[in-house]
Amino acid sequence: MFGASLQPVASGSTSVSTGPGLSPDVMDDLSPSRRSERLERLERTIQNELVPRLMASHRVGPVSPALMTAASRCLSEHDVDAFVAAVRSHDEHRSVQFVRTVLDEGATVEAVYLDLLAPSARRLGEMWDADECDFVEVTVALGRMQRLLRDLSQVFLAEAGQSEPVGNVLLTCVPGEQHTLGIIMVGEFLLRDGWRVLVGAPWSDGDILSMVATDWYDVIGFSVGTENRLAVLRRDIRRLKSASRNPHVQVMVGGQLFAEQPDLAEQVGANAIASDARSAPTVARSLLAAARVATAGRLPSEGLAENGQFREALRRD
């Protein structure tokens, strides 16, 4: 941190010492341009590192997202490696302790979601494809990660404060998909953005058609992991749009498959792609105007019961 340190002063307040390399004697020997450069570096250090860390540790007033980012612990590829090893171990508490440690070190819950859980899930999928671990091991590991996500949910949602209701969204995946960590994470980001969300494992054709015919949804989101399920997804999207109580319901798709081949979204009848959980609220909001274009001023008489049904749906999974 360029040698900056905190030193007590006589009044009991705190001052910043210039530290090694910035003492008055050394500063006197520098040219005006060099002194200016050193002072600018010190100011940047105080603004970008010291102040955010002090504010985060003492919780003094609101902290801007930019400052919180500066104060956050970055999660690296090494962290992903260590977490995958933890979540695969026989000790189920090891992964919990790992997450608790990185949070104590300054990582945000959002960073844990996007930079630890999401890449770890992809890593497990790659290991399964390469026969480095079996289906049971992957299922147990993802189950532990899903519990971690739910345990962190209250903190994550509280970070955004109160949001005005935006709309109703249904999240699911096509029959045959085994894991729902991705759509649960998307649901968390949508909830934090103010959406009323229902999310769960694949329902039967009859169940999901009945749901969209009975309840009003502005957006339906699907997660798909493999190309061999695209035909089923295309069929389901066509049926849902036809049966939907909202005649202009919009369909959002996500998953690595669509990230690698975005043209597939149009082929299956989707209206947009959410490349990751962070982008999902922005994509959903962009679809909302289209979803209500023919029903301006007409609100559904029935809606989802705020966040409660999301919790219930998670328990069903």
N, C-alpha and C positions, 0 to 999 in steps of 0.2 A: 504494500500500500504506500509505496514511495517514502517509507520511513515515518509517516504521520502517526502520532500517538497522543493519547489523552493524558494531561498532567493536571493535578489539582492546583488551584491558586489560592491566595490568602483569603479571599472572600468566601471560599467554599464552593464556588462555581467551577466550571470546567473550561479549560483553554486547550488549543491545539498546538502541540510542540512541532517545530519544523522537522526535528529528528535528524539523523545522519544525512550529511550531504546538503543540508539546507540551513546550517547554523549561521548566525549573523556574520561571523568572521569569513566564512566561505562565501556568503552572499556578497560581502564587500569586495571580494577579489574577482567577482564575475563582471563581465561587461553588462551594460544595460539590457541588451537583447537577450543574453543568457539568463539574467535575473528575471526578466519578464517571462521567458519560457518556463523556468522552474516554478515561478508563482502560478502560472496558468495550469501546470501539471498538478500542483498542490490543490488548487481550487477545484479542478475536475475530480481529483481523488475524494475531497471532502464532499462534493455534491453527489457523486455517483456511487460512492462506497460507504463513507462514514455516516452521512446523514440518514440514508435509508436503513442502515443496520441499527442505528440508535432509535429511529422511529419505530422500527419493527419490534425491537426488544422492549421498548418502554410503552408501546401502544399509545403514543401521543398524537391524538387527532387522526383525521383521515389520511391514508397513504395512497397516493396515486398509483395506478397500474404500472407506470414507468418506474417509479421508485421501488415498488414491490418486486418488479422484475430484476432491478439492480441488486436488491438484497437477497434474491432467491438463490438457492443452491441448484446448480445445473446438474441434470442427470445425464450420465454418459453411457456409452456402449458397455463400459466396464460394469456400471451399475446394473444394466440389463442382464449381463452374463451372471452377475452375482445373485440377482433376484431369481432368475430362472433356476439356478442351482438350489436356491432356498425353497422355492415353491415345489420343486421336485423331490425334496428331501423327505425322509420319514418323519421328521419333526414338523408338525403342522404349525407350530408357533414361530418357526424360524422366519417365515415370510412376513408374518405380522410384525415381528421385531425389526426386520429390515426396513419396512415401510415406516415404522415409528422412528427409527434412527434418522432416515433421510428427511423426514418432516421436522425433527428436532434440529437438524442441521440447516434448515431454512428452505427446503423444497416446498413448493406450493402443492395443494391437493390437485389442482389442474395439471401440474407437471407430472405428478404421480400417475394420473389417469393417462395422459397422452404420451409421456416420455418414458414411462416404466411399464404400466400394465399393457397398453396397446402393443408396443414392440415386443414385449415378452410373449404375448399371445401369438403374434406372428412367428416368433422364433420357435415356439412349441409346435406350430403347424408345420414349419419347415423341417423340424426334427422328426415329426411323424412321417412326413413324406419321404424322408431319407432313411426311415426305419431305425432311427436312433432312439426312439421311445415308442411304446405301444399305445393303443387307444385308451386303455384303462388309465395309464399314467397321465396322458394328456387331459383326460376328463377330470381326474382328481385335481390336477394342477389348476385347470381353468375354474373348477369349482371353488378352490381356495381364493383365486383372484376375484371371482365374482363376490364372494363374501367380504373381501377387503373393500371392494368398490362400494358395497352397500353400507359397510361400517363407516366409510368416509363421506357418505352421501349428505348427512346433515350438515357437516362442516362446509362441504362444497356448495350446497344450495344457499347456506347462510352468507357466503361471501358476496353474493349479488344483492342482498337485501330484498325488499319487496318489489315485485314486478307486476305491472298491470296485466290482466289476462290477455292473451294473444289469440289463441284459437285451440281447436282440438286436433290431436294427432294420434294415429294408431301405428304402432311399430311392431313388426313381426318378421319372420323369415319363412322361406318356402319349406314345405314338408321335406324331410330328409336332412336338413341342416341340424347339426348336433349341438352347437354351442351358441349361446346368446349373449356372451359378454359384450360384443360390439354394439348390439342394439340397446342393451341396458345402459351402456355408456352414452350413447346418443340421447337416450331418454333423459339422462341426468342433465346434459347440456340444454336440452329443450325445456325441461322443468325450470332450470335456473333462468331461462330467458322469458318465462311467464306462460308457457304453453301448458295446457291440460293434456296429460299423456297417459295412454294405456299401452303397455308393452308386455310381451310374453312370448312363450314358445309357439311354434306353429300350431294353429287351430285346424280343425277339420274344415273341409270346403264348406259344409253346411253351416258350421259355427261362424266362420268369418263373414260369410255372405249375409247371415242373419244380423250380425253385429253392425255392419255398415248400412244395412237397410233400416235398422231400428234407430241407431244413434248417429248424430251428425258429426262427421269428421271433415276437417278442411284439408288435411294431408294424411296420406297413408305412406309409411316408410317400410321398405323391404331391405333385408340384408341377404346377400347371396355370396357364397364362397367359391363355387365351382361352376364351370361352364355347362356341365351336363344337366343343370337344373334350370337353365334359361327357358326351355320350352314350357315347363310347368309355370314359371314366373309369368311368361307372356300370356298364358291362358288365364292365370289368376287375376292379373291386372285387368284384362278384358272383362272378366266376369264381375269384378268388384266395381268397376266404373259403371257397368250396366245396372248393377243392383243398388248402388249407393243412394242413400237418402239425399245426399248433396250431389246434384247432377253435374257439378263442376269440380268434383274432388280431384286433387292433384296427387300424383304418385312420385315419391322420392326414393331413389335406390342408393345403396352404398355397399362397400366391400372392396377388397383388393382387385377383384375381377374387373369392376367398372373403373377403378382408378387406372388400371393398365389399358383397358379398351373402352374408352368413354362412348364410342359409337354404339355400343351394345345397349345403352339406355334407351335410345330411340327405337331400336329394333324390338324391344320388349314392351314398348308402350309407356315408358316412364317419362315424366316431365322434367326431371332434373336429377343430378348426382350430388350427393354429399360426400366429399372426398374423405372427410374424417369427422369425428364428433364435434370438434370446435367449429367447423363450418356449417354444421347441420342447422342451427338456428337461423343463420343468415339465409341459407338456401330456402328453408321453410317459409320465412317471412317474404321472400321474393315470390313464392308461389301463392301466398295468401290472397293477393289482389286478384289473381286469375281464378282462384277457387271461389271467390265471392263476386265475380264480375257480373253475373246474371242475377244476383240476389242482394244487391246493395240495399242496406237498411233493413233487411229481413234476418233477424237472429233466430237460431234454432230454439224451439221451446224447451228442449231437453239438452243437457250437456253432461260432461263428466264431472264428478264431484271433486274438483280441485285435485290435490295430490294423493288423495286416499286410495283411489282405484289403481294408481300406479304401484303403490305399495302392495296392494292385494294381488295385482298381476305378477309382481316379482315373487310373491310367495307361491303362486301357482306354478312357476317355472321349475 
